Amino acid sequence: MANPLTPSLGSAPPVVLPPHDSRKPSHLRIVMVTVAAVALLVSLAICFSVWAARAAITKVEARWHDLYPEYGPSPNKTDTHGSPKDVFPFPGLIGGGNPKAHSAGFQAPLFLPIFFVLGWSFLLCYAVGAALP
């Protein structure tokens, strides 16, 4: 004898789901597009601010070398420390006096934002393209 509290498998009505409109983006797709768009704008802002800072530092350094040429690189020395005749020679303005550290220190800030912009652009195009019919 069947239990009256549990219906049998044959007596349950079929579940009918409403038709899915593929033209309407899902909530997940909207979140993906929003995150990618915001991250792309932030990456662009970081990229421009790093370039602006680099331009400002280059101008300050050029002015520093105009005022104090003994702190500039020369064929006689490999660092940008002050003249050896100074009692307390200060290091160069950037890179601690090492020209290689100066140039290498700006590689990541200059190129990483560009890679992030490219990556977020790809994800944004993917998210928007997948939402289109």
N, C-alpha and C positions, 0 to 999 in steps of 0.2 A: 504494500500500500504506500502511496506517495505521501510525502509530508505536505500538509495543506499550507504551511507557512512559506515554503520555497516554491516558486513557480517552475514549471518544467521548461526545458530549453525551447520547445516548440511553441510555447504560449507567449513569449515576449515579443512585443512589436519591434520591427526593425528600426534601427536608428538611422534617420535621414539627415545628413549634413547639408547645410545650405551650399549652393554652388560657389566656388571660389572665383572671385574676379581677379584675373591675373594682371589687369591694368592698374589696380589699386595696390600701391606698395604696402608691404607689411610693416609693422612697427619696428622690427629688427632692421629692415632695410633703411628706414628713416633714421634710426640711431647710427647705422654704419655710415651713411652719407653725412650726417651731422658731425660725427667724430672726425671723419676724414677731412671735411671742409675746415673745421676749427683748427685741427692739427696742421693743416697746410698753411693756414693764415699765420699761425704762431711760428711755424718754421720760416716762413718768409720774413716775418718781423725780426726774428733772431738773425737771419742771414743779413738783412739790411743793417741791423745795429752792429753786427760784427764788422761789416765792411766800413761803416762810419767810424767805429772805434779805431780800426786799423789806419784809416786815412788821417784821423786826428793824431794818432801816435807817430805816424810818419812825418807829419808836419812839425810836431813838437821836437822830434829827434833831429830833423833838418835844421830847425832854429837853434837847438842846443849845439850842434856841430858848427854852425856859423859863429855862435858866440864863443865857444870853447873848442877850437880845432884840435887841441891835444887829446880830446876824448873821442875823436873820430878814428876809424880804421886807417891804417897807413901801411906802406910796404915794409916799414921797419919793425912793426909789431903785429902780432896776430890777435890781440884783444882790443877792446875799446876802453880799457882803464885809462886813467889820466897819465900824465907824464911821469916817468920814473923819478924825476927830480923833486916831485911833490912829496911832502912829508907824509901826508895821508891821501894817497890817490884813491879817488872814488871809482867804483866800477862804472861801466857804461850805463846809459840810461835804460836800456832794455837788454835782457838776456844775461844779466850779471857780468857783462863785459865780454862774453863769448859770442861772436857773430853767428856761429852755427846754431847756438841755442836760441838766438834771436829769430832767425829765419824758421827753424824747426818748430818753435813754439807757436807759430801762427798757422801751421799747416792744418791741424785739426779744427780750430775755430773757423777757418775759411772754407774747408771742404765738407765737414760734417753737416752743416745746415743744408747744403746743396743736395746731399744724398737723402736727407730727410724730406726735403721738398719733392724730390723725384719719387720717393717711396710713397708719400701720402698722395701725390698726384695720381700715381698708378692705382692705389686703393680707391680713391674717389672715383676715377673713371670706371673701375670695375664695379663699384657699388651702384653707380648711376646706370651703367650699361646693363647690369643684370636686372635692374628694375624696369627697363624699357621692354616693350613686347617684341 
